[in-house]
Amino acid sequence: MMKAKWKKYPFVMITYRDHSGDASFVSEKDMEQDSILLKTCGWLIKEDDKRVFLVDTQTSEGDFAGLSEIISSCIVERVTLRKKL
């Protein structure tokens, strides 16, 4: 049996503004609503000056699944739930 290759990364919760689009007819009044806020939790695998990459699943072989790419300028709050998990 192969030994699991679990990697330890910060586990975070990020609150950010959602993007939206609408292909139907709209008026200026429709654009007055504030954007929806989202919260996503996961392991912080990578970040640069434009994006943050979280995953919600790790495999025993060192791979990831459940990728969320969040645009940095949309982030409202970031909370580190565990420094390394």
Secondary structure, DSSP 4 states (H G I P E B T S, - for coil): -PPP------EEEEEEEPP----S---GGGG-SPPPEEEEEEEEEEE-SSEEEEEEEE-TTS-EEEEEEEEGGGEEEEEEEES--
